[in-house]
């Protein structure tokens, strides 16, 4: 079973960009014109799906917009999976890439690819689905592929570039918690967790802070995504964290898709 919004695209002849966000429990198609989000279609699956099923869903979506498909000029794909590994460029080699990923790969159909981050100081090695990417290549010839963690690092780097304060970022996306720590404007820690309630969030944050030899009394915690000052998660964190804030992101201010964008800060972002 799946839940989704009806696909609606403007039928004029403007050039559009399509960004597909792929997770094993949901699938989102975002259409942009001139860096502005003009259409969002989200499918939510009631259980985890295979990439084979997701590929069928992508084909079904393309079939539903067949008359508008030729207006899509640029395609970008974002994978949300737990296979990414951040590696300093100075330590990276193609020869060891398979070893870095071997504990995360569950299928021979997956290949490892890399995103270059922070002026090529860091590489993010991750897996994608070969069948999905081959299909999209046949359909669009060329497209850009990213891992969501790469986009998060770039997004939060913008904040530390303009503010010299060391800080921890907490990103909430559905039931996934991403924890990133920047020190001296460099990322030194990144980990992701699946949580069920606010107590889990506090535990994972405390665990990460201890690993970093930091204190919740001193470090600045910046939160974003599926959290607000009235949420149970924020209320609990506020009791234990001296300096905590909820980031305001301009690209999420879209009245038409406000609900969908509040769950994932990357959906409204033109990349």
Number of C-alpha atoms within 10 A of each C-alpha: 7 11 11 13 10 11 13 13 15 11 9 8 10 11 13 22 20 23 24 21 21 22 19 17 16 20 20 20 19 20 25 20 15 11 14 15 22 18 17 24 19 19 17 17 17 11 11 12 13 11 17 11 11 19 18 12 14 19 13 12 14 14 12 14 13 11 11 16 16 12 16 17 14 16 19 18 21 23 22 21 16 15 20 24 18 21 19 13 14 10 9 16 10 10 8 10 17 15 10 19 17 11 9 16 18 9 8 8 11 14 14 19 17 21 17 17 18 13 7 11 12 20 23 21 22 28 23 24 17 15 14 16 15 12 14 19 14 9 12 15 10 13 16 12 18 22 25 17 25 22 17 16 19 12 14 18 17 11 14 18 12 9 11 12 15 16 23 24 23 21 22 24 18 15 13 15 21 19 21 23 24 20 14 12 19 15 19 12 15 17 15 16 15 15 17 10 11 15 14 15 23 18 12 19 21 17 11 19 17 12 10 12 7 12 13 17 10 11 18 19 22 17 21 20 22 21 20 16 11 8 11 14 18 20 13 14 19 14 8 13 19 15 15 19 17 16 14 11 12 9 16 21 13 16 8 12 17 12 12 18 21 22 18 18 20 20 23 27 20 18 14
